[in-house]
């Protein structure tokens, strides 16, 4: 099963860098495409995510924001895979 996770970030964001690193490590065990979007590119993203970044989304559903915990993202992904296969 292949899917995409979206990571909303911005420049000079330590938590964003940590989140990206955690998600890249997660990719070693789970196949997904990581799409990184800089919230400063669109006013809509700035308004929606400015206080919450980093934000990880799957199909428009926020998985986590702020301090991203890879294990929690993994649990979310596994639940979604089980639901889609079950």
N, C-alpha and C positions, 0 to 999 in steps of 0.2 A: 504494500500500500504506500503510495507516494502522496505527500501533501505539503502544504506550505505553512510556515509560521511567519508572522510579520513582527518585526521588532522596531518599535518607534523609539528614536534616539535623538540626540543633538550633539554638536561638537562640545568638547571639553566637559563631558559628563562622565565622571568616574563610575557611577553606578551603571551607566550604559555600556561602558567598556567591559565591566565585570559580567554584565548580562550576556553580552555577545560571546565572551569567552566561555561562559557556562553552557550556552546553547550550542556552540561549536563542539564542545566536548560531548554533549548529548548526541550530536550527529554521528559520532563514532559508533553508537549502538543502535540508533534509530534513523531510518532514512527519511529525511525531510529537507525541503528547500527553505533556507533562511533568507527572508527579504528584509533588508534594513532600510528604513525610511527616516529621513531627517525631518523632524517636525517643523523646522524653520523654513522648509520649502513651501508650505501651504498654511495660510492663516487658519483654516479649519482645523488642521492638526494641532497648531499652537494653542488654539482655544480649548480643544478637546483633551489634549494630553500634556499640556505645558507643565502642570503641577504634579503629574503622575509618572513621568518618564523615569526609567525605561518602561515601556508597555509591551507585553507579548500578547499577540492575538492569533486566534485560529478561526478562520471563516467569519470574521467580524466579532467573535466572542473574546472578550478579554480573559486571558488565562491568569496573568499576574501583572503587577506593576510595582514600581519602586525597587526594592531589593528582590531580584529574581533568584529563585531557588530551583536549580535544575531538576532535583528529585521530584518536586511538586509538578513541574511541567511534564516530566516523564509520566507521572501518575495520571495526569489529565489526558495525555496522548493515549496511554494504554486503555483508559476508560472509553475514549472515543473509538479506538480501534475495536475493542471488544463489542461495543454497541453496534458498530457498523457490520461486524461479522456475525453477530449473534442473532 
